[in-house]
Amino acid sequence: MSCDLLNLATPGVAGLEPYQPGKPIEELERELGLKDIIKLASNENPLGAGKRARSVLKKTCDISRYPDGNGFRLKAALAEYHGINPDQITLGNGSNDVLELIARSLLTPAHEVIFSRHSFAVYPLVTQAVGARAVVVPAKNWGHDAQAMRKAVTKQSRLMFIANPNNPTGTWLRKTELRNLLQSVPEDLVVVMDEAYFDYVEDPEYPDGTGWLRDFPNLVVTRTFSKVHGLAGLRVGYGISHPDLADLMNRVRQPFNVNSLALAAAEAALQDQAHIEKSIKVNRQGMRQLIAGFRDLGLDYIPSAGNFICVDLKKPAQEIYDRLLHAGVIVRPIANYGMPNHLRVTVGRPEENARFLTALGKIVGD
Ligand SMILES: Cc1ncc(COP(=O)(O)O)c(C=O)c1O
């Protein structure tokens, strides 16, 4: 073939590196022939989905028909849950989808997008894909520096992404810092508060962005069913915003972006308070277990409000990651987040955390 197809890419896509997901269990089984692998790499719920979501999935659902493209029932359930109107909701194939819809509906190559260093990898991806300019603000103590983010605003700024808590660092901004930031940015700058890990946070100073939507029409709050609800494999998340912003996102959304099973399971999961509470409890205990283990091993870590934590190995972590793989433990190397000496580990069930700590202890003790 004489034509180099790669040259056909738009300038934004030409420079894109695909998102690097956590290694799937089956891939490691194939590569190393291991059995009994544990995966603490993608911040999934170690308990899986709750009873209610599972029982809905078992009931025959007519998968030969297209799903309800407007997600009427799920939107109604979410509207009631959050005390908002359904027209404020944008459903996504995971909240990643919503992040992309926001970028596609608002950005041109003339715009700048502000986000923090060591923040979620999807922000640069969706920014670059549409040819907008990423403005990466240096972090403070691994987390968002709200003041520096404010200072980064220019006339070209159209969007700001704030992961609260942040992935991969687990850091979070408190109410006052974040509210001050929202109050100080221009009204034509849309601020996304990405609250994928909202349910896990126990700090009373942690803000709930959904309570601020009336005050800030330029705010979009995103949430997901992938974390505390344990539905990561089904792909369903949502944005809540002013109806006009939801209108824009719904214009670019694929007509059936959320499938029938995901819609039904998410609606059931939202009502499963027992599963949510149990998941939070398991996370709280597992987080304590991991922190105690790191202390025993003399390892530093970044305090985290999510369902994952970064441990500092004080040297390039790739080799330790590889050795953990050979022990059947998948965690996440985060050199691509500018953190080559850290590994991010998802809080698992007690026995998974123990197995990870034992394997890590053997490796760092060698
Ligand atoms: C901060 C943050 N936002 C959004 C997402 C996207 O999750 P999903 O697309 O599964 O809803 C993740 C997933 O890890 C995340 O860490």
The ligand as an SDF file (V2000), in Angstrom:
LIG
                    3D

 16 16  0  0  0  0  0  0  0  0999 V2000
  -11.4560    9.7390   38.2670 C   0  0  0  0  0  0  0  0  0  0  0  0
  -12.1860    8.8130   37.3600 C   0  0  0  0  0  0  0  0  0  0  0  0
  -13.1490    9.3060   36.5910 N   0  0  0  0  0  0  0  0  0  0  0  0
  -13.8450    8.5350   35.7540 C   0  0  0  0  0  0  0  0  0  0  0  0
  -13.5770    7.1840   35.6500 C   0  0  0  0  0  0  0  0  0  0  0  0
  -14.3380    6.4280   34.6210 C   0  0  0  0  0  0  0  0  0  0  0  0
  -15.0380    5.3720   35.0810 O   0  0  0  0  0  0  0  0  0  0  0  0
  -16.2040    4.7210   34.2060 P   0  0  0  0  0  0  0  0  0  0  0  0
  -16.0080    5.1010   32.7820 O   0  0  0  0  0  0  0  0  0  0  0  0
  -16.0490    3.2740   34.4540 O   0  0  0  0  0  0  0  0  0  0  0  0
  -17.4610    5.3090   34.7490 O   0  0  0  0  0  0  0  0  0  0  0  0
  -12.5730    6.6150   36.4290 C   0  0  0  0  0  0  0  0  0  0  0  0
  -12.2580    5.1790   36.2990 C   0  0  0  0  0  0  0  0  0  0  0  0
  -11.3450    4.6420   36.8070 O   0  0  0  0  0  0  0  0  0  0  0  0
  -11.8570    7.4510   37.3000 C   0  0  0  0  0  0  0  0  0  0  0  0
  -10.8660    6.9790   38.0370 O   0  0  0  0  0  0  0  0  0  0  0  0
  1  2  1  0
  2  3  1  0
  2 15  2  0
  3  4  2  0
  4  5  1  0
  5  6  1  0
  5 12  2  0
  6  7  1  0
  7  8  1  0
  8  9  2  0
  8 10  1  0
  8 11  1  0
 12 13  1  0
 12 15  1  0
 13 14  2  0
 15 16  1  0
M  END
$$$$
